[in-house]
Amino acid sequence: MLKSVVHSFLRSLGVRAVRAHTLDGVEARIRVLEVRNAALAEQTEAQQRQIQQHLSRADQREAKLAELTARLADQTARLTREQDARAAALELLAQTRAVVARVATPPDPAAAADTVCDAGHWTRLGVAEDAAGRTDVAIAHYARAMQLIHRYHPAASRLAALAPQFLRAADAHAAAGRPAEAKRALVRAVELDPADPTARARLAAALDDGRHFDLTKICYVYHDPARGKAIYQEAFLRAAEYVAGGGVVGEFFEFGVLGGFTARLQCELIRDLRMWREVHLFDSFEGLPAYTSPADRDGYDTGVRNVWADPMRFPDDFVRDNLGGPVDAHIFARLGEVIGPDRVFVYRGFFSETLARLPATKAALVHIDCDLYSSTREVFDALAGRDMFQDGCVILFDDYNCFRANPAFGERRAFAEFLAGQSRYTASPFYTYGANGAAFLLHDTTVGAGL
Ligand SMILES: C[S@@+](CC[C@H](N)C(=O)[O-])C[C@H]1O[C@@H](n2cnc3c(N)ncnc32)[C@H](O)[C@@H]1O
């Protein structure tokens, strides 16, 4: 067959006679070539198979590597969060110990000098401390002057003049690889001069590190978070402007913190209005206590509809995955990025335990957001019992109109009982906000009596 094919091929070329043995040789050669071709094809196929295998193994390795890299990034982020939370928790613990010690120590008679209502006096003290290099003490004195007279220029200008020193400190910390200290110096620089856009931009950049989950920016308690924020911002702004403008010296207190949303708004106002107050925040961080009073057990929102049955407690896995540590430490850390952490106090636990640790200071603004009659009663009893109220103190009730605004229930009832149960303080309505909020001004009847 092969021979006849070769024959006809040669004829087509015009070759008429070909010797038989020549054809045999050609045929044999072709066979050899065919065998070699087949072997080569086999070899090529085997090599292609090998290359395919290598490629797919490389793909697998690459996928594995990508997976491991992602897992490593995840672990690093979680570790960083945990380290942050640990540092915040340790700081919070130290602060709690200091508060406990302060509460246990009787007030120092020398502290009576604290009552001087002269902004110039505190500014002069600040200048002396400043000259002696005790910047922190100087800031405290200037801050006191600012509480007495809002935006008091001699103190405000000295505070602003200290800001560059903290910006330089931030640079030094950053250069030495101490980001936490650098961040803290930037927070203080912004506090000292909140109108300085450079300090604000630098702080914003330091906080924008891509792993910054912030519970305090989330509004959980309003159906429309943006509207909720606008309503609360305006309500707190009004109260803060009144406190600042009226020179009501004292601190801010919040009872009912949850994730720290309204606490953050207050801290931002304190900073931006240059109010220089402390913020004391109380919450169980475990949700509402058991309802012990019939007013809570049988109220519309608690007993009847039980709208807060969901225990207002963040689930453990949410806390672990997003906060890296306890909620109170997270809130303390995040709010310490708005005003200095020395001005933020977080008290974890039910009021029945934590109210014993109230500081020996006056309250300028009290935000009651603890929903229940019994919790609100506890707060009023404790603040009154420690003489923390004062003339002009502003009280905001987040839930004044809850329980269908019926005076037999909730914060409304607790407030009415407090007023009725003593004779020193009366109150007048200030304003209402949102659907349920109401603000009141307290009046000390012993002030101005008989004038
Ligand atoms: C509505 S939430 C507070 C909302 C918060 N202000 C915000 O900005 O989201 C009410 C909080 O009050 C707290 N609470 C109520 N009664 C309490 C009590 N007796 N002791 C401690 N916490 C209490 C609850 O744990 C809950 O977190």
Ligand as a Chemical Component Dictionary entry (heavy atoms), coordinates in Angstrom:
data_LIG
# 
_chem_comp.id                   LIG 
_chem_comp.type                 NON-POLYMER 
_chem_comp.pdbx_formal_charge   0 
_chem_comp.three_letter_code    LIG 
# 
loop_
_chem_comp_atom.comp_id 
_chem_comp_atom.atom_id 
_chem_comp_atom.alt_atom_id 
_chem_comp_atom.type_symbol 
_chem_comp_atom.charge 
_chem_comp_atom.model_Cartn_x 
_chem_comp_atom.model_Cartn_y 
_chem_comp_atom.model_Cartn_z 
_chem_comp_atom.pdbx_ordinal 
LIG C1  C1  C 0  -31.946 52.969 75.854 1  
LIG S1  S1  S 1  -30.441 52.387 76.468 2  
LIG C2  C2  C 0  -29.402 53.795 76.457 3  
LIG C3  C3  C 0  -29.146 54.335 75.071 4  
LIG C4  C4  C 0  -27.908 55.186 74.946 5  
LIG N1  N1  N 0  -27.997 56.442 75.656 6  
LIG C5  C5  C 0  -27.524 55.441 73.498 7  
LIG O1  O1  O 0  -26.978 56.485 73.195 8  
LIG O2  O2  O -1 -27.723 54.564 72.680 9  
LIG C6  C6  C 0  -30.793 52.113 78.133 10 
LIG C7  C7  C 0  -29.611 51.605 78.928 11 
LIG O3  O3  O 0  -29.902 51.737 80.308 12 
LIG C8  C8  C 0  -29.194 50.727 81.000 13 
LIG N2  N2  N 0  -29.804 50.556 82.329 14 
LIG C9  C9  C 0  -31.108 50.706 82.668 15 
LIG N3  N3  N 0  -31.285 50.510 83.978 16 
LIG C10 C10 C 0  -30.052 50.239 84.504 17 
LIG C11 C11 C 0  -29.572 49.961 85.827 18 
LIG N4  N4  N 0  -30.389 49.910 86.862 19 
LIG N5  N5  N 0  -28.254 49.767 85.980 20 
LIG C12 C12 C 0  -27.411 49.836 84.936 21 
LIG N6  N6  N 0  -27.810 50.074 83.673 22 
LIG C13 C13 C 0  -29.113 50.291 83.446 23 
LIG C14 C14 C 0  -29.318 49.513 80.093 24 
LIG O4  O4  O 0  -28.259 48.605 80.296 25 
LIG C15 C15 C 0  -29.278 50.140 78.697 26 
LIG O5  O5  O 0  -28.015 50.036 78.116 27 
# 
loop_
_chem_comp_bond.comp_id 
_chem_comp_bond.atom_id_1 
_chem_comp_bond.atom_id_2 
_chem_comp_bond.value_order 
_chem_comp_bond.pdbx_ordinal 
LIG C1  S1  SING 1  
LIG S1  C2  SING 2  
LIG S1  C6  SING 3  
LIG C2  C3  SING 4  
LIG C3  C4  SING 5  
LIG C4  N1  SING 6  
LIG C4  C5  SING 7  
LIG C5  O1  DOUB 8  
LIG C5  O2  SING 9  
LIG C6  C7  SING 10 
LIG C7  O3  SING 11 
LIG C7  C15 SING 12 
LIG O3  C8  SING 13 
LIG C8  N2  SING 14 
LIG C8  C14 SING 15 
LIG N2  C9  SING 16 
LIG N2  C13 SING 17 
LIG C9  N3  DOUB 18 
LIG N3  C10 SING 19 
LIG C10 C11 SING 20 
LIG C10 C13 DOUB 21 
LIG C11 N4  SING 22 
LIG C11 N5  DOUB 23 
LIG N5  C12 SING 24 
LIG C12 N6  DOUB 25 
LIG N6  C13 SING 26 
LIG C14 O4  SING 27 
LIG C14 C15 SING 28 
LIG C15 O5  SING 29 
# 
